[in-house]
Amino acid sequence: MNDKESTAGKEDNSSTLERLVERALANGASDPDSAESKAELVRVLLSERYSGAFPHPDVLRQFDDVIDNGAERAFALTEREQQHRHDCDNRLLGSKIALKQREAYDRRLLIILSFTFLLLSLVGSVVAIMTGHPVGAAVGGGGALVGIGAVVAYLHRFTRKNPQA
């Protein structure tokens, strides 16, 4: 790093520090020399922020001081927890896929059985007409129409409830 980059980095840090000091003074009492303003200033200057999936490195060092291989055990715990979450997500996804496949199979089966019922009812109605039983033909044909109407209504309602299906 050359001197210009080094100076630019210092200027960025100093401008950040100046903003923090201004904010600390703005949050404190109106008098910048008051104890409250100084306490806020010290708190801002001494504060440290860290965010991440793992604890701060200082905390990991303290784990090692408290228990043998504490940091390693903390990492292992985090890795096991993440693996558990992935396994749960995979099982949930697998069950959703199985449910969709079962619903699709049920719909196909319903359609096939309805078509079979319709054909048998129509054949029965034609046979009843040919043998001179018009009432039987009307009952058979009417039952077929009612049955097919019920299946269409069920499939329409099912599709409205589950638009992805």
Backbone as ProteinMPNN parsed JSONL, in Angstrom:
{"seq_chain_A": "MNDKESTAGKEDNSSTLERLVERALANGASDPDSAESKAELVRVLLSERYSGAFPHPDVLRQFDDVIDNGAERAFALTEREQQHRHDCDNRLLGSKIALKQREAYDRRLLIILSFTFLLLSLVGSVVAIMTGHPVGAAVGGGGALVGIGAVVAYLHRFTRKNPQA", "coords_chain_A": {"N_chain_A": [[0.858, -1.168, 0.0], [0.605, 2.215, -0.848], [1.647, 5.582, 0.207], [-0.442, 7.405, -0.304], [-2.771, 5.811, -0.37], [-2.698, 4.878, 2.228], [-3.018, 7.263, 3.654], [-5.567, 7.967, 2.773], [-7.074, 5.911, 3.893], [-6.724, 6.499, 6.606], [-8.018, 8.948, 6.692], [-10.649, 8.169, 6.136], [-11.181, 6.614, 8.409], [-10.867, 8.6, 10.365], [-12.923, 10.359, 9.656], [-15.113, 8.744, 10.095], [-14.818, 8.37, 12.826], [-15.15, 11.008, 13.66], [-17.855, 11.369, 12.961], [-19.041, 9.544, 14.716], [-18.363, 10.698, 17.168], [-19.741, 13.127, 16.958], [-22.359, 12.144, 16.864], [-22.5, 10.953, 19.386], [-22.226, 13.172, 21.017], [-24.517, 14.522, 20.25], [-26.505, 12.83, 21.212], [-26.146, 13.008, 23.899], [-26.165, 15.225, 26.765], [-26.842, 18.78, 26.441], [-24.527, 20.137, 27.005], [-21.27, 19.659, 26.037], [-19.224, 19.052, 27.769], [-20.3, 17.76, 29.902], [-20.847, 15.083, 32.263], [-22.506, 13.071, 31.324], [-22.34, 13.35, 28.52], [-19.643, 12.819, 28.142], [-19.546, 10.187, 29.058], [-21.162, 8.914, 27.163], [-19.62, 9.381, 24.904], [-17.287, 7.928, 25.531], [-18.417, 5.377, 25.629], [-19.15, 5.035, 22.925], [-16.654, 5.217, 21.688], [-15.353, 3.017, 22.736], [-16.897, 0.92, 21.977], [-17.562, -2.099, 20.174], [-18.446, -3.786, 17.268], [-19.78, -6.79, 16.022], [-20.808, -9.171, 13.728], [-22.041, -12.242, 12.61], [-22.075, -15.712, 11.576], [-20.783, -17.228, 13.421], [-19.504, -17.036, 16.812], [-17.774, -14.109, 18.092], [-14.239, -13.847, 17.541], [-12.766, -13.39, 19.937], [-14.501, -14.367, 21.854], [-14.511, -17.04, 21.14], [-11.865, -17.659, 21.804], [-12.084, -17.4, 24.557], [-13.787, -19.523, 25.061], [-12.012, -21.63, 24.633], [-10.349, -21.19, 26.814], [-11.997, -21.84, 28.919], [-12.913, -24.471, 28.542], [-11.515, -27.499, 27.303], [-10.618, -27.482, 23.905], [-12.766, -25.772, 23.29], [-13.562, -23.866, 21.344], [-13.453, -25.399, 19.018], [-15.392, -27.283, 19.627], [-17.619, -25.618, 19.714], [-17.809, -24.836, 17.041], [-18.277, -27.364, 15.919], [-20.754, -27.939, 17.061], [-22.319, -25.96, 15.85], [-22.092, -26.75, 13.181], [-23.338, -29.272, 13.29], [-25.932, -28.476, 13.985], [-26.633, -26.991, 11.714], [-26.557, -29.038, 9.786], [-28.645, -30.6, 10.755], [-30.802, -28.841, 10.334], [-30.753, -28.731, 7.545], [-31.363, -31.414, 6.978], [-33.963, -31.555, 8.044], [-35.264, -29.71, 6.366], [-34.958, -31.048, 3.914], [-36.473, -33.373, 4.412], [-39.005, -32.206, 4.771], [-39.424, -31.077, 2.243], [-39.364, -33.421, 0.718], [-41.67, -34.684, 1.714], [-43.629, -32.899, 0.875], [-43.405, -33.161, -1.89], [-44.12, -35.859, -2.167], [-46.779, -35.692, -1.31], [-47.913, -34.079, -3.335], [-47.55, -35.804, -5.513], [-49.185, -37.93, -4.725], [-51.668, -36.642, -4.693], [-51.921, -36.02, -7.413], [-52.005, -38.601, -8.475], [-54.382, -39.485, -7.27], [-56.232, -37.76, -8.509], [-55.98, -38.534, -11.208], [-56.845, -41.202, -11.0], [-59.482, -40.783, -10.15], [-60.528, -39.519, -12.404], [-60.246, -41.55, -14.343], [-61.863, -43.591, -13.231], [-64.314, -42.239, -13.219], [-64.76, -41.852, -15.943], [-64.962, -44.516, -16.742], [-67.277, -45.262, -15.303], [-69.139, -43.568, -16.544], [-69.097, -44.546, -19.206], [-70.005, -47.214, -18.777], [-72.533, -46.667, -17.706], [-73.771, -45.373, -19.876], [-73.697, -47.425, -21.787], [-75.315, -49.267, -20.484], [-77.702, -47.788, -20.489], [-78.248, -47.648, -23.234], [-78.612, -50.374, -23.788], [-80.843, -50.797, -22.168], [-82.746, -49.202, -23.481], [-82.888, -50.526, -25.946], [-83.995, -52.941, -25.186], [-86.477, -52.231, -24.481], [-87.002, -50.809, -22.101], [-87.549, -47.915, -21.125], [-87.629, -46.352, -18.781], [-85.642, -47.417, -17.132], [-83.456, -46.792, -18.718], [-83.527, -44.02, -18.586], [-83.047, -43.624, -15.862], [-80.476, -44.771, -15.601], [-78.968, -43.2, -17.443], [-79.414, -40.639, -16.392], [-78.27, -40.93, -13.844], [-75.626, -41.256, -14.575], [-75.057, -38.733, -15.646], [-75.404, -37.111, -13.35], [-73.421, -38.182, -11.699], [-71.063, -37.605, -13.173], [-71.24, -34.838, -13.201], [-70.863, -34.321, -10.465], [-68.212, -35.179, -10.127], [-66.847, -33.393, -11.83], [-67.445, -30.979, -10.503], [-66.122, -31.452, -8.059], [-63.425, -31.679, -8.906], [-63.087, -29.112, -9.952], [-63.405, -27.541, -7.641], [-61.249, -28.516, -6.118], [-59.082, -27.709, -7.704], [-59.326, -24.945, -7.511], [-58.715, -24.575, -4.787], [-56.093, -25.495, -4.665], [-54.127, -24.061, -6.613], [-51.625, -24.649, -7.784], [-51.666, -27.3, -8.289]], "CA_chain_A": [[0.0, 0.0, 0.0], [1.433, 3.409, -0.887], [1.323, 6.6, 1.215], [-1.74, 8.016, -0.596], [-3.811, 4.888, 0.087], [-2.633, 4.865, 3.683], [-3.607, 8.516, 4.129], [-7.007, 7.909, 2.501], [-7.655, 5.038, 4.906], [-6.758, 7.228, 7.877], [-9.055, 9.97, 6.594], [-11.928, 7.488, 6.279], [-11.33, 6.267, 9.822], [-11.05, 9.806, 11.168], [-14.255, 10.909, 9.387], [-16.041, 7.874, 10.813], [-14.674, 8.693, 14.247], [-15.778, 12.31, 13.878], [-19.311, 11.172, 12.94], [-19.421, 8.882, 15.97], [-18.258, 11.683, 18.247], [-20.864, 14.053, 16.8], [-23.579, 11.446, 17.279], [-22.454, 10.781, 20.836], [-22.502, 14.468, 21.62], [-25.911, 14.851, 19.967], [-27.354, 12.01, 22.075], [-25.902, 13.355, 25.295], [-26.723, 16.504, 27.229], [-26.488, 19.887, 25.562], [-23.17, 20.549, 27.346], [-20.351, 18.587, 25.661], [-18.303, 18.742, 28.867], [-21.022, 17.107, 30.998], [-20.47, 13.689, 32.523], [-23.302, 12.216, 30.441], [-21.763, 13.421, 27.181], [-18.357, 12.105, 28.168], [-19.826, 8.748, 29.191], [-21.64, 8.464, 25.858], [-18.461, 9.415, 24.025], [-16.443, 6.796, 25.884], [-19.12, 4.172, 25.215], [-19.05, 4.93, 21.473], [-15.268, 4.975, 21.301], [-14.933, 1.704, 23.184], [-17.803, -0.128, 21.501], [-17.089, -2.931, 19.071], [-19.565, -4.529, 16.709], [-19.418, -7.993, 15.284], [-21.955, -9.998, 13.366], [-21.646, -13.371, 11.79], [-22.677, -16.999, 11.946], [-20.057, -17.769, 14.558], [-19.195, -16.022, 17.82], [-16.592, -13.272, 17.905], [-13.014, -14.611, 17.829], [-12.4, -13.289, 21.36], [-15.379, -15.289, 22.591], [-14.001, -18.391, 20.872], [-10.666, -17.841, 22.633], [-12.539, -17.611, 25.936], [-14.278, -20.905, 25.132], [-10.836, -22.479, 24.794], [-9.841, -21.025, 28.183], [-12.929, -22.453, 29.871], [-13.013, -25.916, 28.319], [-10.587, -27.971, 26.276], [-11.166, -27.445, 22.537], [-14.076, -25.118, 23.349], [-13.902, -23.259, 20.051], [-13.714, -26.5, 18.078], [-16.691, -27.865, 19.99], [-18.656, -24.657, 19.308], [-17.946, -24.987, 15.589], [-18.905, -28.664, 15.642], [-22.166, -27.801, 17.417], [-22.959, -25.164, 14.797], [-22.164, -27.578, 11.978], [-24.382, -30.29, 13.492], [-27.229, -27.79, 13.933], [-26.906, -26.674, 10.311], [-26.865, -30.297, 9.116], [-29.989, -30.978, 11.204], [-31.75, -27.984, 9.62], [-30.805, -29.191, 6.146], [-32.102, -32.683, 6.955], [-35.396, -31.246, 8.243], [-35.753, -29.089, 5.131], [-35.06, -32.089, 2.891], [-37.629, -34.228, 4.728], [-40.215, -31.437, 4.493], [-39.559, -30.996, 0.789], [-39.73, -34.759, 0.244], [-43.072, -34.975, 2.039], [-44.471, -32.078, -0.001], [-43.377, -33.79, -3.222], [-44.923, -37.084, -2.088], [-48.185, -35.288, -1.234], [-48.332, -33.648, -4.675], [-47.634, -36.99, -6.366], [-50.368, -38.683, -4.32], [-52.839, -35.898, -5.164], [-51.999, -36.197, -8.869], [-52.46, -39.984, -8.693], [-55.8, -39.543, -6.902], [-57.012, -37.087, -9.55], [-56.0, -39.41, -12.396], [-57.697, -42.348, -10.687], [-60.859, -40.295, -10.146], [-60.925, -39.274, -13.793], [-60.378, -42.85, -15.013], [-63.058, -44.265, -12.707], [-65.496, -41.507, -13.674], [-64.944, -42.167, -17.356], [-65.437, -45.901, -16.795], [-68.662, -45.228, -14.835], [-69.933, -42.932, -17.59], [-69.239, -45.484, -20.321], [-70.875, -48.326, -18.373], [-73.905, -46.161, -17.583], [-74.302, -45.141, -21.213], [-73.923, -48.745, -22.394], [-76.513, -49.797, -19.819], [-78.869, -47.043, -20.971], [-78.51, -48.081, -24.62], [-79.158, -51.737, -23.697], [-82.2, -50.681, -21.616], [-83.613, -48.676, -24.547], [-83.052, -51.564, -26.965], [-84.847, -54.023, -24.658], [-87.811, -51.702, -24.212], [-87.124, -50.293, -20.724], [-87.157, -46.492, -21.179], [-87.432, -45.801, -17.432], [-84.305, -47.85, -16.724], [-82.492, -46.027, -19.503], [-83.512, -42.658, -18.04], [-82.374, -43.662, -14.553], [-79.044, -45.02, -15.842], [-78.374, -42.014, -18.082], [-79.459, -39.524, -15.433], [-77.26, -41.206, -12.811], [-74.308, -40.989, -15.16], [-74.891, -37.279, -15.726], [-75.235, -36.592, -11.988], [-72.096, -38.611, -11.232], [-70.024, -36.843, -13.876], [-71.333, -33.461, -12.69], [-70.249, -34.287, -9.133], [-66.755, -35.292, -10.3], [-66.365, -32.123, -12.384], [-67.515, -29.983, -9.429], [-65.056, -31.755, -7.1], [-62.143, -31.32, -9.495], [-63.042, -27.655, -10.045], [-63.179, -27.032, -6.275], [-59.898, -28.911, -5.735], [-58.162, -26.865, -8.46], [-59.385, -23.595, -6.949], [-58.033, -24.603, -3.496], [-54.685, -25.76, -4.917], [-53.9, -23.646, -7.993], [-50.399, -25.216, -8.343], [-51.868, -28.72, -8.573]], "C_chain_A": [[0.903, 1.229, 0.0], [0.938, 4.436, 0.126], [-0.042, 7.231, 0.967], [-2.874, 7.127, -0.111], [-3.857, 4.851, 1.601], [-3.293, 6.109, 4.252], [-5.115, 8.495, 3.912], [-7.693, 7.028, 3.528], [-7.756, 5.721, 6.257], [-7.845, 8.284, 7.856], [-10.435, 9.349, 6.731], [-12.195, 7.145, 7.737], [-11.582, 7.506, 10.659], [-12.424, 10.413, 10.912], [-15.323, 10.051, 10.07], [-16.008, 8.178, 12.296], [-15.337, 10.025, 14.559], [-17.305, 12.186, 13.88], [-19.796, 10.51, 14.222], [-19.374, 9.85, 17.136], [-19.418, 12.666, 18.159], [-22.174, 13.41, 17.241], [-23.626, 11.282, 18.789], [-22.762, 12.09, 21.541], [-23.962, 14.872, 21.409], [-26.857, 14.065, 20.879], [-27.221, 12.384, 23.545], [-26.587, 14.667, 25.662], [-26.256, 17.611, 26.297], [-25.065, 20.369, 25.822], [-22.192, 19.432, 26.996], [-19.368, 18.207, 26.767], [-19.001, 18.033, 30.02], [-20.587, 15.647, 31.119], [-21.24, 12.741, 31.606], [-22.722, 12.196, 29.03], [-20.452, 12.669, 27.119], [-18.568, 10.605, 28.266], [-20.308, 8.174, 27.858], [-20.487, 8.408, 24.87], [-17.542, 8.229, 24.283], [-17.093, 5.491, 25.436], [-18.998, 3.971, 23.713], [-17.624, 4.592, 21.053], [-14.807, 3.57, 21.665], [-15.813, 0.575, 22.66], [-17.18, -0.85, 20.303], [-18.279, -3.719, 18.577], [-19.029, -5.71, 15.919], [-20.7, -8.727, 14.955], [-21.455, -11.103, 12.456], [-22.301, -14.642, 12.293], [-22.024, -17.589, 13.188], [-19.801, -16.667, 15.576], [-17.924, -15.247, 17.452], [-15.339, -14.085, 18.242], [-12.562, -14.536, 19.287], [-13.241, -14.239, 22.204], [-14.91, -16.725, 22.373], [-12.733, -18.673, 21.677], [-11.052, -18.09, 24.086], [-13.122, -19.016, 26.107], [-13.107, -21.859, 25.362], [-10.248, -22.371, 26.197], [-10.703, -21.77, 29.184], [-12.924, -23.974, 29.759], [-12.052, -26.315, 27.212], [-11.286, -28.016, 24.921], [-12.55, -26.803, 22.487], [-14.498, -24.519, 22.022], [-14.242, -24.337, 19.025], [-15.074, -27.133, 18.356], [-17.837, -26.938, 19.593], [-18.893, -24.739, 17.803], [-18.649, -26.289, 15.241], [-20.397, -28.613, 15.952], [-22.916, -27.038, 16.333], [-23.107, -25.984, 13.515], [-23.235, -28.658, 12.096], [-25.769, -29.666, 13.416], [-27.596, -27.462, 12.49], [-27.263, -27.943, 9.535], [-28.27, -30.773, 9.484], [-31.046, -30.148, 10.468], [-31.878, -28.409, 8.16], [-31.585, -30.505, 6.036], [-33.604, -32.446, 7.119], [-35.994, -30.623, 6.983], [-35.917, -30.126, 4.023], [-36.239, -33.015, 3.144], [-38.933, -33.506, 4.43], [-40.456, -31.347, 2.992], [-39.971, -32.346, 0.209], [-41.183, -35.088, 0.533], [-44.019, -34.143, 1.184], [-44.534, -32.673, -1.406], [-44.242, -35.048, -3.227], [-46.415, -36.751, -2.033], [-48.696, -34.863, -2.602], [-48.465, -34.85, -5.617], [-48.873, -37.809, -6.032], [-51.642, -37.983, -4.789], [-53.015, -36.064, -6.675], [-52.5, -37.603, -9.201], [-53.945, -40.104, -8.382], [-56.679, -38.881, -7.962], [-57.103, -37.951, -10.806], [-56.93, -40.598, -12.18], [-59.171, -41.939, -10.708], [-61.353, -40.073, -11.573], [-61.143, -40.591, -14.528], [-61.634, -43.577, -14.542], [-64.337, -43.572, -13.153], [-65.789, -41.816, -15.142], [-65.487, -43.592, -17.521], [-66.91, -45.97, -16.378], [-69.57, -44.638, -15.906], [-70.155, -43.894, -18.767], [-70.177, -46.639, -19.969], [-72.326, -47.874, -18.243], [-74.533, -45.925, -18.952], [-74.573, -46.46, -21.941], [-75.176, -49.365, -21.786], [-77.779, -49.107, -20.283], [-79.234, -47.458, -22.394], [-79.129, -49.482, -24.618], [-80.592, -51.676, -23.174], [-83.167, -50.146, -22.667], [-83.895, -49.762, -25.578], [-83.953, -52.699, -26.473], [-86.228, -53.52, -24.266], [-88.024, -51.248, -22.779], [-86.681, -48.819, -20.69], [-86.92, -45.881, -19.796], [-86.045, -46.181, -16.917], [-83.222, -47.083, -17.462], [-82.372, -44.607, -18.961], [-82.787, -42.624, -16.703], [-80.87, -43.862, -14.744], [-78.348, -43.812, -16.44], [-78.339, -40.826, -17.141], [-78.43, -39.709, -14.325], [-75.853, -40.918, -13.318], [-74.041, -39.49, -15.221], [-74.66, -36.665, -14.35], [-73.839, -36.955, -11.454], [-70.973, -37.814, -11.871], [-70.05, -35.388, -13.419], [-70.674, -33.327, -11.325], [-68.725, -34.353, -9.242], [-66.182, -33.989, -10.841], [-66.379, -31.037, -11.313], [-66.403, -30.202, -8.409], [-63.699, -31.329, -7.653], [-61.99, -29.806, -9.628], [-62.745, -27.046, -8.681], [-61.752, -27.335, -5.83], [-58.874, -28.007, -6.435], [-58.172, -25.431, -7.935], [-58.652, -23.532, -5.61], [-56.529, -24.724, -3.681], [-54.341, -25.352, -6.336], [-52.63, -24.229, -8.607], [-50.618, -26.647, -8.791], [-52.263, -28.95, -10.003]], "O_chain_A": [[1.866, 1.286, 0.765], [-0.053, 4.208, 0.82], [-0.742, 7.564, 1.924], [-3.832, 7.613, 0.49], [-4.935, 4.799, 2.193], [-4.044, 6.026, 5.223], [-5.868, 8.954, 4.771], [-8.784, 7.359, 3.991], [-8.742, 5.552, 6.974], [-8.522, 8.507, 8.86], [-11.309, 9.931, 7.373], [-13.298, 7.356, 8.241], [-12.413, 7.482, 11.566], [-13.043, 10.933, 11.84], [-16.32, 10.575, 10.567], [-17.05, 8.236, 12.949], [-16.004, 10.17, 15.583], [-17.977, 12.816, 14.697], [-20.844, 10.874, 14.755], [-20.251, 9.827, 18.0], [-20.017, 13.004, 19.179], [-22.995, 14.043, 17.905], [-24.68, 11.454, 19.402], [-23.475, 12.112, 22.544], [-24.571, 15.49, 22.282], [-27.902, 14.583, 21.274], [-28.112, 12.094, 24.343], [-27.471, 15.146, 24.952], [-25.377, 17.4, 25.462], [-24.453, 20.96, 24.932], [-22.263, 18.356, 27.59], [-18.745, 17.147, 26.702], [-18.359, 17.728, 31.025], [-20.032, 15.067, 30.186], [-20.7, 11.729, 31.16], [-22.624, 11.134, 28.415], [-20.182, 11.96, 26.149], [-17.85, 9.833, 27.63], [-19.909, 7.076, 27.471], [-20.397, 7.47, 24.078], [-17.071, 7.595, 23.339], [-16.414, 4.6, 24.925], [-18.765, 2.849, 23.262], [-17.415, 3.771, 20.161], [-13.963, 2.996, 20.978], [-15.509, -0.599, 22.874], [-16.392, -0.288, 19.543], [-19.042, -4.263, 19.375], [-17.994, -5.641, 15.256], [-21.574, -8.884, 15.808], [-20.557, -10.903, 11.638], [-22.994, -14.641, 13.31], [-22.646, -18.36, 13.919], [-19.872, -15.485, 15.238], [-17.125, -15.676, 16.62], [-15.376, -14.926, 19.139], [-12.032, -15.511, 19.819], [-12.744, -14.841, 23.156], [-14.91, -17.532, 23.303], [-12.541, -19.783, 22.174], [-10.421, -18.896, 24.769], [-12.972, -19.629, 27.164], [-13.193, -22.777, 26.178], [-9.707, -23.347, 26.717], [-10.198, -22.276, 30.186], [-12.929, -24.676, 30.77], [-11.808, -25.541, 26.286], [-12.403, -28.521, 24.803], [-13.411, -27.244, 21.725], [-15.654, -24.646, 21.617], [-15.199, -24.203, 18.262], [-15.812, -27.475, 17.432], [-18.902, -27.403, 19.185], [-20.035, -24.714, 17.344], [-19.517, -26.317, 14.368], [-21.212, -29.166, 15.213], [-24.019, -27.423, 15.945], [-24.137, -25.912, 12.846], [-23.954, -28.935, 11.136], [-26.685, -30.259, 12.845], [-28.746, -27.637, 12.087], [-28.178, -27.923, 8.712], [-28.999, -31.286, 8.636], [-32.065, -30.683, 10.03], [-32.978, -28.441, 7.608], [-32.375, -30.685, 5.108], [-34.417, -33.056, 6.423], [-37.104, -30.971, 6.582], [-36.896, -30.091, 3.278], [-36.934, -33.404, 2.206], [-39.867, -34.106, 3.899], [-41.583, -31.525, 2.531], [-40.819, -32.414, -0.68], [-41.861, -35.696, -0.295], [-45.091, -34.616, 0.807], [-45.593, -32.687, -2.033], [-45.003, -35.282, -4.166], [-47.228, -37.449, -2.64], [-49.798, -35.246, -2.994], [-49.391, -34.904, -6.427], [-49.541, -38.325, -6.928], [-52.587, -38.637, -5.229], [-54.136, -36.229, -7.156], [-53.321, -37.777, -10.101], [-54.689, -40.74, -9.128], [-57.755, -39.389, -8.278], [-58.175, -38.084, -11.397], [-57.706, -40.959, -13.065], [-60.012, -42.672, -11.229], [-62.491, -40.415, -11.896], [-62.122, -40.735, -15.26], [-62.384, -44.117, -15.355], [-65.335, -44.234, -13.436], [-66.942, -42.016, -15.522], [-66.369, -43.833, -18.345], [-67.703, -46.656, -17.022], [-70.66, -45.158, -16.147], [-71.275, -44.031, -19.26], [-71.043, -47.002, -20.765], [-73.243, -48.603, -18.622], [-75.703, -46.244, -19.16], [-75.58, -46.585, -22.637], [-76.005, -49.926, -22.503], [-78.814, -49.751, -20.454], [-80.414, -47.601, -22.713], [-80.069, -49.743, -25.369], [-81.463, -52.4, -23.658], [-84.308, -50.604, -22.732], [-85.03, -49.9, -26.034], [-84.611, -53.351, -27.284], [-87.057, -54.287, -23.776], [-89.153, -51.302, -22.29], [-85.563, -48.518, -20.272], [-86.092, -44.981, -19.657], [-85.352, -45.35, -16.33], [-82.183, -46.761, -16.885], [-81.276, -44.052, -18.881], [-82.006, -41.711, -16.436], [-80.075, -43.177, -14.101], [-77.262, -43.437, -15.999], [-77.353, -40.09, -17.096], [-77.786, -38.745, -13.912], [-75.005, -40.405, -12.588], [-72.948, -39.029, -14.895], [-73.808, -35.789, -14.2], [-73.169, -36.129, -10.836], [-70.038, -37.394, -11.19], [-68.997, -34.77, -13.266], [-70.002, -32.333, -11.055], [-68.025, -33.648, -8.515], [-65.146, -33.525, -10.366], [-65.434, -30.254, -11.218], [-65.8, -29.237, -7.94], [-62.913, -30.691, -6.953], [-60.897, -29.272, -9.441], [-61.925, -26.135, -8.573], [-61.109, -26.481, -5.22], [-57.9, -27.587, -5.812], [-57.131, -24.774, -7.917], [-58.017, -22.518, -5.32], [-55.765, -24.117, -2.93], [-54.266, -26.22, -7.206], [-52.537, -24.309, -9.832], [-49.841, -27.166, -9.592], [-52.472, -30.093, -10.409]]}, "name": "protein", "num_of_chains": 1, "seq": "MNDKESTAGKEDNSSTLERLVERALANGASDPDSAESKAELVRVLLSERYSGAFPHPDVLRQFDDVIDNGAERAFALTEREQQHRHDCDNRLLGSKIALKQREAYDRRLLIILSFTFLLLSLVGSVVAIMTGHPVGAAVGGGGALVGIGAVVAYLHRFTRKNPQA"}
